[in-house]
Amino acid sequence: MFNAHVLLAFTLASLVLNITPGPDMMLTLTRGMTQGFRAAFMSVLGTFFAGFIQIPLVVLGLAEIFQHSPELFSAVRLLGAAYLAYLGVRAFWRSIRLDKNTARAAPAGAHRAAFIQGFTTNLLNPKVFLFMTAFLPQFTDHTVGPVWEQLLILAVVSKTLGCVVYVGIAAGASSIGGWLSRNAWFAKLQEGILGAVMLAIAGLLFVDRSAPVPTR
């Protein structure tokens, strides 16, 4: 269905876009440095599994609805921002309540929560839908087969590549934060950092008044 040159060009373009800083990368880096590789990995896995909902919706044309309905776009964006703000406040609260006796213990259900947060955060970002709609069709050709099948394959390749890249980022970030986590005081600081990052991303989403243009 694809010739080698098209597939190579798409892979390289996806790689560049996946290493571009954004909310998902910020959360992966922060979790890796503050909570270790497993938490960061579960967050990345959640982002990847969000694609099981995003990809069919994009193929069916939901992104076109966002493109022509600024109100719906804004509502979904603000819902995602509110969720991130909630997570940030919770992280700050955990930071306040931690003491030296509990500082080294990971919060109960932390890895499951990281998966859910990665999944929900990525799913509630309407710009992901717009990005996929604007980017993927550039590498399709109606003369070689059904366009929807090509979109499906390209979306799966892009999501899979993103997962691999972010797992690498999670591993690197966790190695940097590993020695810090051995200090009891850092357990308090790590929750504060995580809360600050989530609130910062939420704030950026709240003040982002840009029209729903096709950008990640």
C-alpha positions as CSV (number, residue, x, y, z in Angstrom):
1,M,0.0,0.0,0.0
2,F,2.9,2.4,0.8
3,N,6.2,2.6,-1.0
4,A,9.4,2.6,1.0
5,H,10.1,6.3,0.5
6,V,6.7,7.5,1.7
7,L,6.8,5.3,4.8
8,L,10.4,6.4,5.6
9,A,9.4,10.1,5.2
10,F,6.4,9.5,7.5
11,T,8.4,7.7,10.1
12,L,11.1,10.5,10.2
13,A,8.4,13.2,10.4
14,S,6.6,11.4,13.2
15,L,9.9,11.0,15.1
16,V,10.6,14.7,14.9
17,L,7.1,15.6,16.0
18,N,7.2,13.1,18.9
19,I,10.4,14.6,20.3
20,T,9.0,18.1,20.2
21,P,8.2,19.3,23.7
22,G,4.6,19.2,24.7
23,P,2.3,18.3,27.6
24,D,2.8,14.5,27.2
25,M,6.6,14.9,27.2
26,M,6.5,17.2,30.2
27,L,4.4,14.8,32.2
28,T,6.7,11.8,31.2
29,L,9.8,13.7,32.2
30,T,8.4,14.8,35.5
31,R,7.0,11.4,36.4
32,G,10.3,9.7,35.5
33,M,12.4,12.1,37.6
34,T,10.0,12.2,40.5
35,Q,8.3,8.8,40.7
36,G,10.6,6.5,38.8
37,F,10.5,4.5,35.6
38,R,7.4,2.4,36.4
39,A,5.2,5.3,37.0
40,A,6.4,7.1,33.9
41,F,6.0,4.0,31.8
42,M,2.4,3.5,33.0
43,S,1.7,7.1,32.1
44,V,3.2,6.5,28.6
45,L,1.2,3.3,28.3
46,G,-2.0,5.3,29.1
47,T,-1.2,7.8,26.4
48,F,-0.7,4.9,23.9
49,F,-4.0,3.2,24.8
50,A,-5.8,6.5,24.3
51,G,-5.1,5.9,20.6
52,F,-7.5,2.9,20.7
53,I,-10.2,5.6,21.0
54,Q,-8.6,8.4,19.1
55,I,-7.6,6.5,16.0
56,P,-11.1,5.2,15.1
57,L,-12.6,8.6,15.8
58,V,-10.2,10.3,13.6
59,V,-10.7,7.8,10.8
60,L,-14.5,8.3,11.2
61,G,-14.0,12.1,11.0
62,L,-14.5,13.4,14.5
63,A,-11.7,15.8,14.0
64,E,-13.7,17.5,11.3
65,I,-16.3,18.3,14.0
66,F,-13.7,20.0,16.2
67,Q,-12.5,21.9,13.1
68,H,-15.9,23.4,12.5
69,S,-17.2,23.6,16.1
70,P,-15.0,26.0,18.2
71,E,-17.4,25.7,21.1
72,L,-17.0,21.9,21.3
73,F,-13.2,22.3,20.9
74,S,-13.1,24.8,23.7
75,A,-15.3,22.7,26.0
76,V,-13.1,19.6,25.6
77,R,-9.9,21.6,26.1
78,L,-11.2,23.2,29.3
79,L,-12.4,19.9,30.6
80,G,-8.8,18.5,30.1
81,A,-7.4,21.6,31.8
82,A,-9.7,21.3,34.8
83,Y,-8.7,17.6,35.2
84,L,-5.0,18.5,35.1
85,A,-5.6,21.3,37.7
86,Y,-7.3,18.7,39.9
87,L,-4.4,16.4,39.7
88,G,-2.0,19.2,40.5
89,V,-3.8,20.2,43.6
90,R,-3.9,16.6,44.8
91,A,-0.1,16.3,44.2
92,F,0.5,19.4,46.3
93,W,-1.8,18.0,49.1
94,R,0.2,14.8,49.1
95,S,3.4,16.8,49.3
96,I,2.2,18.6,52.4
97,R,1.0,15.5,54.1
98,L,4.2,13.4,53.5
99,D,6.6,13.0,56.5
100,K,10.0,11.4,56.9
101,N,8.4,8.0,57.8
102,T,6.3,7.8,54.7
103,A,8.5,9.8,52.3
104,R,10.1,6.7,50.7
105,A,6.8,4.9,50.3
106,A,5.0,5.2,46.9
107,P,1.4,6.3,47.2
108,A,-1.0,3.3,47.0
109,G,-2.2,2.7,43.5
110,A,0.3,5.2,42.1
111,H,1.0,3.2,38.9
112,R,-2.6,2.6,38.1
113,A,-3.3,6.3,38.7
114,A,-0.4,7.2,36.4
115,F,-1.9,5.0,33.6
116,I,-5.4,6.6,34.0
117,Q,-3.9,10.1,34.1
118,G,-1.8,9.5,31.0
119,F,-4.8,8.0,29.2
120,T,-7.3,10.8,30.2
121,T,-4.9,13.7,29.6
122,N,-4.1,12.6,26.1
123,L,-7.7,11.7,25.3
124,L,-9.0,15.1,26.4
125,N,-6.6,17.0,24.2
126,P,-8.6,17.9,21.1
127,K,-5.5,19.2,19.4
128,V,-4.3,15.6,19.1
129,F,-7.4,14.9,16.9
130,L,-6.7,18.0,14.8
131,F,-3.0,17.1,14.4
132,M,-3.8,13.6,13.2
133,T,-6.3,14.9,10.7
134,A,-3.9,17.5,9.3
135,F,-0.8,15.4,9.3
136,L,-1.8,11.9,8.3
137,P,-3.6,12.7,5.0
138,Q,-0.4,14.2,3.7
139,F,1.0,10.7,3.3
140,T,-2.0,9.0,1.7
141,D,-2.7,8.3,-1.9
142,H,-6.3,7.4,-3.1
143,T,-4.8,5.7,-6.1
144,V,-3.1,2.9,-4.1
145,G,-6.0,1.9,-1.9
146,P,-8.8,3.0,0.5
147,V,-7.7,6.2,2.2
148,W,-9.3,5.1,5.5
149,E,-7.1,2.0,5.6
150,Q,-4.0,4.2,5.0
151,L,-5.0,6.6,7.7
152,L,-5.5,3.7,10.1
153,I,-2.1,2.2,9.4
154,L,-0.3,5.6,9.6
155,A,-2.1,6.4,12.9
156,V,-1.0,3.1,14.4
157,V,2.6,3.6,13.3
158,S,2.6,7.1,14.7
159,K,1.2,6.1,18.1
160,T,3.5,3.1,18.3
161,L,6.6,5.2,17.5
162,G,5.5,7.8,20.1
163,C,5.2,5.1,22.7
164,V,8.7,3.8,22.0
165,V,10.2,7.3,22.1
166,Y,8.5,8.2,25.3
167,V,9.5,4.9,27.0
168,G,13.1,6.0,26.2
169,I,12.5,9.4,27.7
170,A,10.9,7.8,30.8
171,A,14.0,5.6,31.2
172,G,16.4,8.6,30.9
173,A,14.4,10.8,33.3
174,S,14.2,8.0,35.9
175,S,17.9,7.4,35.8
176,I,18.5,11.1,36.5
177,G,16.0,11.2,39.3
178,G,17.0,7.9,40.8
179,W,19.7,9.2,43.1
180,L,17.5,12.1,44.2
181,S,14.7,9.7,45.3
182,R,17.1,8.1,47.8
183,N,16.8,11.3,49.9
184,A,13.7,11.4,52.1
185,W,13.2,15.1,51.6
186,F,12.9,14.6,47.8
187,A,9.7,12.6,48.2
188,K,8.0,15.8,49.4
189,L,9.7,17.8,46.7
190,Q,8.7,15.4,43.9
191,E,5.0,15.7,44.7
192,G,5.4,19.5,44.7
193,I,7.2,19.4,41.3
194,L,4.5,17.1,39.8
195,G,1.8,19.4,41.1
196,A,3.5,22.5,39.7
197,V,3.9,21.0,36.3
198,M,0.3,19.8,36.1
199,L,-1.0,23.2,37.2
200,A,1.3,24.9,34.7
201,I,0.0,22.8,31.8
202,A,-3.6,23.4,33.0
203,G,-2.9,27.1,33.2
204,L,-1.6,27.1,29.6
205,L,-4.7,25.3,28.4
206,F,-7.0,27.7,30.2
207,V,-5.4,30.8,28.7
208,D,-5.0,29.2,25.2
209,R,-7.6,31.0,23.2
210,S,-6.4,29.9,19.8
211,A,-8.9,28.8,17.3
212,P,-9.0,25.0,16.6
213,V,-6.3,24.9,13.9
214,P,-4.7,21.7,12.9
215,T,-1.7,21.7,15.2
216,R,-0.4,19.4,17.9
